[in-house]
Amino acid sequence: MQAGKSGEGRAFLAVEQVSKRFGSFVALDGVSMSVGQGELLCLLGPSGCGKTTLLRIIAGLEREDAGRIHAGARELTGLPPQARDYGILFQSYALFPNLTVAQNVAYGLHGRGMGRTHRDARVAEMLDLVGLAGSERKFPGQLSGGQQQRVAMARALAPAPSLLLLDEPMSALDARVREHLRLELRQLQRRLNITTVMVTHDQEEAMTMADRIAVMDGGRIVQAGTPAEIYEQPASAFVAGFVGQANWLPGRSVQAGRFTVGEGSQAVDFLVDSPQPAASAGRLCCRPEAVRLDPDPAEPNRLLARVVDQTYLGNRYRLALDADRLPGLTLFADVAREARHRLPDAGGHKFWIALPAQALRVFA
């Protein structure tokens, strides 16, 4: 599947039918994608899906077996890394411990015909941009992990590259620093309008940072779209299961718009909006936040259920529900913290829930 360009602006980076094998292992299988000027595209997927290999091929750190890469009007295929005009940020920071912060940032500026005064001014500008003005004489070992990553960011941006490549840049940081740095990096990327490709296996990171997400599996892009499209309209069971939480109900499509779970007198017919072939086995998918509690009596897809467990998630609770006529299946429903007191505790009385037809998707 091709990851098309953003609807905003023209495409800057184009990857065309790129393939890569390591022995008998197919790392990339004819991947095509394009990234709009100033867009941030996230390559999201599990370990071994090919996302880091694709980033390394774009960077020229790995050679493709087939395919082509263009950036702007230039073809990058076959060019060495230093001729590709990009900045890159790794999860390990990759700072030189024996160089000062200023020397680390200036490292990529040498050999560009800059005088000392111009170079020092550029270093100061970059450190001010990432909030580290005054840290020029410090060494990396004197900085926190978040500060070290800011230095690495300043170094990547100092030569004013046309493309920024991010390889899991925040995975080595603790949760609070990671959340703060995500916001900083996204704001900086937008301010500079720099085309960016980021690799991550963290779905929350992709959802909060990306203009578009390309979900990868088995060396292919299986779906590309905005975060909302990926979450609300997953193209496959893999995407639905990998991005976000989901309830899965096995059954069969008995006709268009109707899906049956269970057998005989225990069978439950659900009305569904998503198209599916009739008389085929499949699974019904429903996000926990879509489950309605105490619905209107006229609403379809109602079930009686009892709370069997709950998890406190800060701003909400995730309830584990045992629903009538769905033996052996646990449904999860998200409920706002302030609404939790209106529902019975675990093991309490039964109450009505509903699975809205528009929130149900059927996958073969």
Number of C-alpha atoms within 10 A of each C-alpha: 14 18 22 17 22 20 9 10 12 15 20 20 27 22 23 17 17 21 23 23 14 9 7 6 9 15 22 26 17 18 22 20 20 21 25 24 22 24 26 26 28 27 27 28 27 16 13 13 22 26 30 21 21 25 20 17 22 27 25 19 13 16 18 22 12 15 15 18 21 17 22 15 8 11 14 23 20 15 12 13 16 10 11 21 15 20 24 22 23 20 15 17 20 12 20 14 12 11 15 19 29 24 19 23 28 21 18 15 20 12 7 9 9 12 11 10 8 11 21 18 11 21 25 21 16 25 23 14 15 18 15 18 13 12 19 18 11 14 19 22 13 13 14 12 19 18 18 21 26 23 27 26 25 29 27 25 24 22 22 16 15 21 24 23 23 22 20 18 23 25 16 16 17 11 11 8 15 18 15 11 19 17 13 14 15 14 13 14 18 14 10 12 15 20 24 25 22 25 25 22 20 16 19 13 20 25 20 13 20 21 19 26 28 28 27 26 21 17 23 23 26 20 20 25 21 16 22 13 14 22 19 15 15 21 16 16 17 15 19 23 16 19 21 15 15 19 19 22 20 17 21 24 26 16 14 15 17 19 28 22 20 16 11 7 7 12 13 19 17 21 18 22 16 16 14 21 16 14 13 15 16 21 21 23 20 25 23 20 16 19 21 17 18 15 18 12 10 7 12 15 16 21 20 16 22 22 23 16 14 16 11 11 11 8 9 16 18 19 23 20 22 22 22 14 17 18 10 7 15 18 21 24 23 22 20 14 14 10 10 15 9 8 16 13 15 14 12 11 12 17 16 16 23 21 23 20 19 12 17 20 25 27 23 15
